[in-house]
C-alpha cells in the first residue's frame, strides 16, 4: 500500500497539514449571473431558424413599397358556438375551415330518444313490502327517465359543408340547440 496513486494530479497538493485550496476569484466564463454570455441553464436563441422558430421576414430595402399582407382575421368574442362550429363576426369557423356567414343554411336533426323504465330498487322494495302489506305495489309507480343519442347540426355555406354531433343530456337539449341554431340563422340572413 505504499504505491502512489496513478490518478492523483500532483503529489502533496492536499492532505493533513496542508491548507485547503482557495476557490478561484474569477468564475469560469459562461457561468453565473454577472457574465454576459449565457451558460448552462440559460435559454439559447437559435442563430438560424429551426423547427418551431419562425424565420423573420426580411425587411424590404429603402424605397421599395410594402406589399399588402393577408387580411387580419375577424377578432372579438364568438357570437354563438354549436359543438365545434363557431360563429364569429361574418364567418363560420369549423375544423374543416372557414365559411361565409351570409347565406348559410343551418339544419338540426334530433337523433336522441328518452326511455322510461322502473328502476331495480323499486322492484326490490315492491317485493319486500308486498309480503308485509299490499302498499308495496305503490313502489312500482316509480319511473326513471334516461335520454341517450345525439343531435346532429349541419351547416352549408360557400360550397362547403360541415356536420357535428352534440350529445343529448336530457329532453331539454334539443330545444336549447334549436335556440342556438335559430340565432345563427338570424345572423346568416343579415
C-alpha positions, 0 to 999 in steps of 0.5 A, spaced: 500 500 500 505 504 499 504 505 491 502 512 489 496 513 486 496 513 478 490 518 478 492 523 483 494 530 479 500 532 483 503 529 489 502 533 496 497 538 493 492 536 499 492 532 505 493 533 513 497 539 514 496 542 508 491 548 507 485 547 503 485 550 496 482 557 495 476 557 490 478 561 484 476 569 484 474 569 477 468 564 475 469 560 469 466 564 463 459 562 461 457 561 468 453 565 473 449 571 473 454 577 472 457 574 465 454 576 459 454 570 455 449 565 457 451 558 460 448 552 462 441 553 464 440 559 460 435 559 454 439 559 447 436 563 441 437 559 435 442 563 430 438 560 424 431 558 424 429 551 426 423 547 427 418 551 431 422 558 430 419 562 425 424 565 420 423 573 420 421 576 414 426 580 411 425 587 411 424 590 404 430 595 402 429 603 402 424 605 397 421 599 395 413 599 397 410 594 402 406 589 399 399 588 402 399 582 407 393 577 408 387 580 411 387 580 419 382 575 421 375 577 424 377 578 432 372 579 438 368 574 442 364 568 438 357 570 437 354 563 438 358 556 438 354 549 436 359 543 438 365 545 434 362 550 429 363 557 431 360 563 429 364 569 429 363 576 426 361 574 418 364 567 418 363 560 420 369 557 423 369 549 423 375 544 423 374 543 416 375 551 415 372 557 414 365 559 411 361 565 409 356 567 414 351 570 409 347 565 406 348 559 410 343 554 411 343 551 418 339 544 419 338 540 426 336 533 426 334 530 433 337 523 433 336 522 441 330 518 444 328 518 452 326 511 455 322 510 461 323 504 465 322 502 473 328 502 476 331 495 480 330 498 487 323 499 486 322 492 484 326 490 490 322 494 495 315 492 491 317 485 493 319 486 500 313 490 502 308 486 498 309 480 503 308 485 509 302 489 506 299 490 499 302 498 499 308 495 496 305 495 489 305 503 490 313 502 489 312 500 482 309 507 480 316 509 480 319 511 473 326 513 471 327 517 465 334 516 461 335 520 454 341 517 450 343 519 442 345 525 439 343 531 435 346 532 429 347 540 426 349 541 419 351 547 416 352 549 408 355 555 406 360 557 400 360 550 397 362 547 403 359 543 408 360 541 415 356 536 420 357 535 428 354 531 433 352 534 440 350 529 445 343 529 448 343 530 456 336 530 457 329 532 453 331 539 454 337 539 449 334 539 443 330 545 444 336 549 447 340 547 440 334 549 436 335 556 440 342 556 438 341 554 431 335 559 430 340 565 432 345 563 427 340 563 422 338 570 424 345 572 423 346 568 416 340 572 413 343 579 415 
